[in-house]
Every structure is written in C-alpha cells, then in structure tokens.
Amino acid sequence: MAIEKILFPTNFRELSYSALEPLLVLKDAGLKEIILCHIILREDVGFVPFGGYMKDEEEKLREKARIRFEDWQKTITEKGIESRIIIKVGEPVPEIHHVARDEKADLIVVGRHKKMTIEDVFAGSDTLQIIQRSKVPVLVSKHMVQYEIDGDIHDKINDKIFQRPMLVTDWSEPCQRAMGLIKSLDKVIEKTLLFHDLESKVLSEHDKEEIQEIEDDRSDKLKAYCSILENGGVACEPHLGAGDLMDEIIRISRERKATMIIVGTSGKSRLSELLHGSISHEIAKKSELPTLLVP
Amino acid sequence: MQEAHAVDLGEILTLWSTVPFAGMLLSIALFPLFAPRFWHHHFGKISAFWAVAVTVPFLILYQGQALYEFLHIILADYIPFIIILIALYTVSGNILLRGTLVGTPVLNTFILFIGTVLASWMGTTGASMLLIRPFLRANSHRKNRTFMVVFFIFLVSNVGGSLTPLGDPPLFLGFLRGVPFFWTFSLFFQMVVVAAVLLTLYFILDSYFLRKEGIQAPRDNNEKEPLKIDGMHNFIFLIAIIGAVLMSGVVKLGEVNIFGIHRAIQDVIRDALLLLIALLSILTTKREIREDNEFTWFPIQEVAILFVGIFLTMMPCLKILQAGEKGALAFLVQTVEEPYHYFWVTGILSSFLDNAPTYLTFLSSLLGKFYSGMEASEAIALLIKENSIYLKAISAAAVFFGATTYIGNAPNFMVRSIAEETGTPMPSFFGYMLKYSLPILFTTFILVTFLFYL
C-alpha cells in the first residue's frame, strides 16, 4: 500500500492551499500525481425555477476554479509531482467518490481548512459521509485549528503532519493495512507512536491480576507491532492507554506531540454506526490533529 | 357557514385583490427570462413578498374570515398538492434505467411513447426524471438533439399526463375539489389524437435529421451495458400511490377539524400514506441509485416554496370567480361562454402562467357560471353530469398547453436544465415558442378544437 495518487477535492474555502502544501513531502515516499478536483454544486447553476440552466454561470465558476488550480499547479510541478484538474457539476459526496474510483486514487484529502472554533467539530457532514463510504484511505486535514485544554484556548497549525503519526490499533484488519501504509511512508516519518487502549470496560470487569495479564499481553503485542514497523525502516514507540478511548487518544497524542492520528475504520454498516457510533469518526471530529482513516 | 364565507367574500372583493396573484405569476414568467441569476437566489423572498402582500391586508380587513380562507387553501389544497408531488418525485427518483441505448428514430419514438404512457401514472415530473437522462445518453452521438428534447417536453412532460389526477398537477387539484379519479379518462381520445400527431411528426423529423447528419450508430461498443431497471420495487410504491389516491376518492370516513378547517379523514389518511410511501421508498432503495439518477431535493423545494406563494395569492381570485356573475370578474364569466372559448383561454393562460392555478381559476369560473353559491363537490358533480364538455375543455387545455412554453409546467424547466447541463443546446424562451410551440402545438390544438369542441 503506497500513496502514488492523491485526490484533493476543494471548494476553495479559506486556507485550502495551506492544506495542500504539507502533502507535497510525500514525493519522497513515492507520490506521483495530485488530482485537483472542484465540484460545482448543481443547484448553484441548474434548476432555475421555471427557467433553465445557467451555462454562463457554470463557465464562470469553471474558469475561476481552473485559474486557482493552475496557480497551485506551479508549486506542485516545482516539487516534481504531476497534477491534473477535474471540475464537475453535481453533488460533492458522490462525485468525489466517482472521481476517486475512476482515477484509482490512493488517498482522498478532505476536511475543513479554515480556522475552526472550539464549538465546531473538526469534520462536517460531507466529510463524514466521504469517510464512511470511501474504499481508499481518507485524510481529514485540519490545517489551522483552535482547541481547548482545561478551559484555555490554544491555536495550532498542523503543517508537518507526517512527522510523528500516532497509529491507534485494535489489531483489526484495517489497522494492519494502516501499518502497511505507514511503512510505505518511511522516508517522511520521523517516528511512529503506536497506541492501544485498555478500555474502562476491561478495567472494571477484571480483577487486579487479570488486568496485569491483559496489560502484559497487550504490551507484548504492541512491541511486536513496533518491531514490524522498525523492520520496515520506521522508528516506533509503543504506548498503552487506560480508560476512555477518546480521552486517552487525545491525551497521549498531546503528551507525545503526535502530528497526525491514524486509525482503521470499522467498516460498520450505516445502521450500526447510527446505533453505536464510530470511534474513527469521533476521532476525526474531535481531535485537533489531522486524522488519516484507513478502511 | 363555510359557503356563506366563500360567497360573501367573493362578492365583495375588488379586482385589486388579485394584483398579488398577477404579480406572483408574472414574477414566475418574467424573472427567469430577464434576471435568472437574481431569480435563482431570491425566488423564495419574491414568493414571500407576494404572499405577505395578500395575507396582511386581508387579515387586517377581513380578520377571521380571511384567516379561515387562507388556512383552508393551505390545508385542503397546498399541502395535499405538495405531498403528492413529493411522493411521485421521490418514488420515481428511486427508479433508475441503466444500459446502453442507441438513439434511432424507432427507439426514440418508442421512448417518447413509453414516457407518454407512464406520465399519467407516475406524474409528468416522475416520467420526465426517469427517462430524460437515458434519452439524452442514447442520443449523445447525434448532432441535432434540440428537437428531441422539445418533443420530450411536449409528450412526456405534458400531454402524457392528461389521463389521471396523478399525471399533472391541475388534474390533481380538480380531484381534490371532487372530480372523480377516473373521470379524466374521458380525455383519452383527445390525448391519443395529440400524442399520435406529435409522435408521427417526431418520427419523420428524427428520420430526416438522422439521414441529414449521416451518422452511423456506434457498433461493437465494448463497454455496452445491458438494459436494466434498478429500484424496480418502487413500481410497487407507484401502485401504492395510485391506491392511496383512489382510496381517498372512494372511501368516506367522516371529517376531522384541523385549526377550524374541516378535512375529510380519508384525505388526511391519504396524505399520511403518501408520505409513508415516499419514506419507505427512500429507506428501501440504495443511495447509489438516487446518486446515479442525480436525484436532488432542490427542484421539489423550489416548487414547494413558489407554490405556497401561488396558493395564498390565488385565494381572492378564486373567490371572485366562484361568485360568478356577482363577482368582480363577471365580465370574464360572461365573455367566455363556449367550450372552445374555455379550451383556448385556459390553454393560452396555462402557457404563460403555471397550469395548476390556471386550471383551478377556470374551474372556479365554471362553478360560478353554472352553479353559483353551490357547495363545490356538489357543483362539480352537476358540472360533470350536465356540462362535462366545459370541464374537459379546461382539463385538456391546462395539461396540453402547459407544453407551449418553458414556464407552462414545472417539469419543463427541469428537463431543459438537465438537457443544457449535458450539452444539448436549447432554444430561448421565445425561440421555443416561435420555432416549436406555435407551428407544431397550436396547429395540433386547432385540430383538437375542430374534433372535440365545435
């Protein structure tokens, strides 16, 4: 699993270019092409009530997008990466999936690129829909964010996002695939933080001795996983958490100065996710760090 | 009490009270033509403006009486009208025709024929949305596609909807007022004449253009996709819609009082069933089918927003017309006398105003003319028994003439929008009329006049 082709859909909101820049380091990890994609909302140009289709408006929006993309392409080309522009009219979520499928993209980059307030979640409904249905990894980019620790507001710029990724593992298949992805990024990763959590349920349902046994078992597994990464040329640091998973992910990622969180997506059905929620989506929404979701 | 209100108000209102209605309809006619961008972004505000322009003065002047009339038109006409549109739009949006079709004169004429037949059962909007994209895809290799889309609008988006109240909004409004579900089948021969003329003409034109283009149909296409219908189970929901509407016309379960408005219980059940059918259709159909159909709620939202303005502003006009010769529009009631008068006046107005309110206006005019002061459902029963040719004239005209302009019927603009988006050039508002409607449709309607109304 390597990232050779990135799909970068954007609606040109504030700071979207800033979210593109940190991806360019992936050239060293084999990135060959970035597809710059803009979806013009159908209702912005079509279905004028009792009128028709505003072709001239579509042309105008296409031109605007093309000019902006061509400016970005200069930087991409300077880094020795190829790029193409795709501009379509339609509904963003399905169109992005169609483009990703047709172009055989290895990674989709989505997310809000503007400075987000503490009241905001870090991923909107379109982003979550893309994550939920994507068959390829999705990076939820969070370039400039605002978050809260103990009542204090902090600003953060996520720029060197591949430097210290933290992989949250539950030993599942998507996590195994995420390990493969991390290995392919060995040239750009300084160190990987490998994290597993002993959840509150485990702590409350077992006695002290049993917990110790579980802890030893999980620590050994973490070390074994770390060895796999190290053998692949990626430095690794194991971390075991204890307690609420979300709280622990956020705590460890801050303490250890992680630059990104990588998590396998559950592959749960939509109904199951509605009923039980999804940890990967929660991380994408709540962590101030960019989140890479691997299906 | 209800009828006393209706008659009293209709007799005392002046023509000024119809200005917001005229303003609303002129806005729909003129803004898309002269200021499409402004209209696209502000049509909701414009609709709200005209609605306020009629409701506020009426509520101040006539208070409870006006409130009753506005609530009545919203609860008894607008809400059922929007619900049936939502149900048909949703269910048909969940049916997707896949496959590689190659547009030839025979196949194209067949698609138009199927669309014409389906339109009466899934609504002109539903049939149009189901078939326009496959029709355009099938003809993507053809140079001259404009006339194809125009004939599609003629037949599938309009004429085909004339046989049942599900077919076209004006007929559903007639059904809500008491016209029996199957009465509209009496328009069958008129519909056959118009459809036969148009399909024959289409076939001749398509054959001529195909020869002129000198294009061979693409052969041995490796990516040929077999024909299939996804979301097929939604046809069961379409049958359920027909059943629900039929039920409300047959069963009598008494009345229920909603905000002081008496509504038949079977009508309330019908509306609830229609919403349930739409919901079930969404829940049981894969999201990918809707996405591949490029289904969006936007067009139906637009219709819902615009029609709340139309229905509210229409109220005074309907009241005056219902008052017949005692109302301020007595001159119109007296001038328009013969069935062919009704056919052409209803038709021409349906061309430039939306056909649903136009139909309702002339239905009220007929009731005022023949049975002034009588309860609507009773008057309609008598109208069908004694003067059905008048009802046929306004019903046929409202449906058929909806095709003569882009603004005559809601699906016209949706089809035009999809055709233009996929690269088929469409004529301007006046180009459509001068090049297609006047020579083709008006000639056909003259034939209909001679055959059925003289």
Chai-1 contact restraints between the chains, C-beta under 6 A:
chainA,res_idxA,chainB,res_idxB,connection_type,confidence,min_distance_angstrom,max_distance_angstrom,comment,restraint_id
A,E43,B,F298,contact,1.0,0.0,6.0,A-B,restraint_1
A,G46,B,S417,contact,1.0,0.0,6.0,A-B,restraint_2
A,G46,B,E421,contact,1.0,0.0,6.0,A-B,restraint_3
A,F47,B,F298,contact,1.0,0.0,6.0,A-B,restraint_4
A,F47,B,P299,contact,1.0,0.0,6.0,A-B,restraint_5
A,F47,B,S417,contact,1.0,0.0,6.0,A-B,restraint_6
A,V48,B,P32,contact,1.0,0.0,6.0,A-B,restraint_7
A,V48,B,P36,contact,1.0,0.0,6.0,A-B,restraint_8
A,V48,B,H40,contact,1.0,0.0,6.0,A-B,restraint_9
A,P49,B,F43,contact,1.0,0.0,6.0,A-B,restraint_10
A,P49,B,E302,contact,1.0,0.0,6.0,A-B,restraint_11
A,P49,B,L306,contact,1.0,0.0,6.0,A-B,restraint_12
A,F50,B,I28,contact,1.0,0.0,6.0,A-B,restraint_13
A,F50,B,P32,contact,1.0,0.0,6.0,A-B,restraint_14
A,F50,B,I407,contact,1.0,0.0,6.0,A-B,restraint_15
A,F50,B,F413,contact,1.0,0.0,6.0,A-B,restraint_16
A,G51,B,P32,contact,1.0,0.0,6.0,A-B,restraint_17
A,G51,B,P36,contact,1.0,0.0,6.0,A-B,restraint_18
A,G51,B,F413,contact,1.0,0.0,6.0,A-B,restraint_19
A,G52,B,R416,contact,1.0,0.0,6.0,A-B,restraint_20
A,G52,B,S417,contact,1.0,0.0,6.0,A-B,restraint_21
A,G52,B,E420,contact,1.0,0.0,6.0,A-B,restraint_22
A,Y53,B,S417,contact,1.0,0.0,6.0,A-B,restraint_23
A,Y53,B,E420,contact,1.0,0.0,6.0,A-B,restraint_24
A,Y53,B,E421,contact,1.0,0.0,6.0,A-B,restraint_25
A,K55,B,E420,contact,1.0,0.0,6.0,A-B,restraint_26
A,P94,B,E291,contact,1.0,0.0,6.0,A-B,restraint_27
